[in-house]
């Protein structure tokens, strides 16, 4: 028995579908790996913060993160950078955290409107 053109086309479609499924599974594996890397980086960041911040400073930082998540993340990154560079000798207490927050706080924009 010889294969007809329909059989060849069917076999080609099966191979394409198999490759498509394999690519999807590979993509899911990559997503899981990326997610695992993110979780590991987050765990390392939290360990560094726990090591270099007192309880009061952590509470203050968490409060800032609740109200302004982007600014809280920026402060966390700054603390992590300081810790990794070895510039932190002591733990950051609440007073030092207030100073750091004031330094990193974006300047508030004020408008002066003059009437003529």
Secondary structure, DSSP 8 states (H G I E B T S, - for coil): ----HHHHHHHHHHHHHHHHHHHHHHHHHHHHHHHHHHHHHHHHHHHHHHHHB-HHHHHHHHHHHHH-HHHHHHHHHHHHHHHHHT---S-B-HHHHHHHHHHHS-----------
